[in-house]
């Protein structure tokens, strides 16, 4: 299941993690996309969360630089706070490089099925393209494949999410926003090994190498050098705390 699908069942999952952690107090636990319950974080749990809005900002800035029409699109899955973080970060990124650009926004639905409906993702994308959008970004789980299909049919650009999605539609996916779960897990294991494991919630963003966008190698071949250089400047500003 994609992480967006997991987020929908977050409350149940956290109760499970917290219950098991309290049953085994001498063990250490880590949980990706963790949200503290009403009783707080157990003393042996580290929650790993991500500043998705920072990664979405980077691809938004990229979209603003790549658009020739002044219109770009965002397709979300379910209307939940996590996906709103992606949307708002994307919009801010677009404005940073194309103040006059219009961001068209659509969501696939209000239930978990919104993450599993490629046809709905395609329908929303076709509407965005009809309104002039020539770059589309999704945070919609498997519904995003419909976004890629619409982009392919209309010969416009698309942006993947969470991991490098280039291989799903190589001719249109110009980059992807990535959540570096590997970094978060590695850091947690290292801290445990070195005796520095601390409970609580740890947030990973650009400064922690916890979120990024695909900008190197063959999968970034559609990104002009000037675009990468401009986005790298913005990325540095966020990492140094100069831009929120």
N, C-alpha and C positions, 0 to 999 in steps of 0.2 A: 504494500500500500504506500502511496505517496505521503509525504509528511503533512500535506494539507488534510488528507483523510484522517490521519492520526490525530490532528488537532481537534477535529470535531468530537472525538471521543476522549478528549483530554481529561475531563473530570473523573471519569471512570478509571482511566489508566493511572492517574495520580493517586487515587485511593488505593489501587493495587500496589503501586510502588511503595507508598508510605506505609501500608499495612505490613508488607513483607519486611521492609527496613526496620520497623519497630519490633517485629518478631525475631529478627536476627541482628541485635544491636552491635555485635562485634564485627560484622561485615560492613563493607562500604558499598554504596550504590551511587550510580550516576544515571541521569535520565535526560534524554534529548527533548527539547521543546517542553520543558517542565514549567508547571504553574503551581505555586504553593497553595495548599488547601487551607481551609478555615483555621486549622490548628497549627499552621506554620510548617516549616521544613524540618523533618527529623534530623537529629544530630549526626546521623551517618549517611546523609543524602546530599549529593551535589546536583543541582539542577543546571542544565546547559541550555541556554537560550541564545538567540541570535538577533542582531539588529538588522532585520531584513530590509528595513527602509533605507539603510545605507547602500546595500547592494542594488536595490531597485533604483536608487538615485543615480548610480553609475550608468545603468542601462538606459535610464531616462535621458541623461545627458547625451548618451550615444545616439538615441533616437532623435533628439532635437538637432543634432549635428548632421545626421544622415537624411532627414526628411527634406524632400524637394517641394512638397506641397504645403508645408506649414500645418499639416494635420497628422496626428499619430493616434494610436489606439491602445487601450488597456482592456483586457478581458479577465475578469475575476471569476473564481468558482463560486463558492458559497459566501454570502455576505456575513462574514464574521470579522472580528477585530484583526486577526492575523492577516487576512487578505487586504484589509483596508490599509495596513502598514505598507504593503507592497504598492498599492495604488498611490498613496500619498507621497511615498518616496519617489516613485516614478514621475509623478507630476512635478515635484520640486526639481528633479533632475532635468526634465524637459525645459522648464522655465529658466534654468541656469544657463542653458546654451541657446535657447530659442524663445525669447520672451513673448513673441507674438504667436507661437504655435498653439493650436487648439488640441486638447487631449480629449478624445472620445472614450467614454467609460461605459462598460456593460458587464453585468454579472449573470452567470448562468442560472442562479436560483438561490433559494433560501434553505435548502435541505442538503444533506450530504451527497445526494445524487448529483448535485451541481458539479461535483468533481469527476463525474463519470459519464459525461454527455458530450462526446465530440461533435455531434450534429448541432447541439445548441451553441457550442463554442464557434462552430463554423458560421452559423446564422448571424451571431453577433458580429463576427469579424467581417462578414460580407456587408453588413450595414455600416460598419466603420469605414470600410474601403469605399463604399458608395458615397460617403460623406467627405471623402478626400484623403483618408489616412493611407500613408504609404509605408509606415513602420508599425508593427503590432507587437505588444508584449503581453504575455499571459501569466497568471498565477492561478491556474485552474485545474491542476491535476491532469488526468487523462483527457479532459475536455479540451486541453490545449492542443491536442493533435488536430482537432477541427480548425483551430486558429492557423496552424501550419498549412493545412490543406487549402484553406481560403487564400492564404498568402501565396502559395504555390500557383493556384489557379489564376490569381490576379497579377502575378509577377511583381509582388511587393515584398518587403523584408519582414522577418519575424525574429523575435527574441525569446529564448528559452528561459527556464526557471529552475532553481534548486541545484541542478547538475548540468553538465554540458550536454545539451540536447541536439547538437549539430547533426548527428547521424539520423535523426528522425526525418529531416528534410534538408539535406545539405545545400540545395540550391537557393534556399531562402533564409535559413537561420544564420544571422550575421554574428550573433554572440549569445551568451546565456548568462543570467545572474546566477551565481553559485553560492550555496551555503556550505562552508567547509566543516562539515561534521567530523571529518577525519582529524582536523586540527584540534577541535574541542575534545575529542576522545583521547587523542595522543597526549595532550597537555594534562588531562585528568590522570591518565595512567602514570605519566612521569611524576606528577606531584605525589601520587600514592607511593611510588617506588622511593622517592626522595624524602618521604616522611612529611610532606607539606600538604597533604589532603585536608581541605577545610570544607565543612558543609555550607549550605546556602546556595543561592542562585548566582551563577557566573554568566555574564553577558559577553558575547563575542561579536565584534564589529570589524570594520576595516583596520583599525589600529592593532587588533589582535590577530589579523589574517583570518578572521572567521567568516567574512563575506567578501566576495570579489566578483569580477565578471571575466569572461573568456576574452583575452586580448593578445594571446601569443599562439604561435604555431599554425598549422594548416586550418584549424577550425576557426581562426580569426582572419582568414585570408580576405574576407570581404570588408574588413575594417581598414579604411585609409589611415596612413601614418599620422596625418594631421588630426584625425579624430582621436586616435589613441593618445597622442600627446596632450590634447586638450583635456580629455577625461582623466589622464594621469595627474594633471595639475589639480583638478578638483578632488581627486582621490587623496592627494597629499594634504590638501586643506582640511579634509575631514579627519584624516589620521592624526593631524597635529592639533585638532580641536579648534581650528580657525573657522570652520563652517559646520553648522549643526543641521 
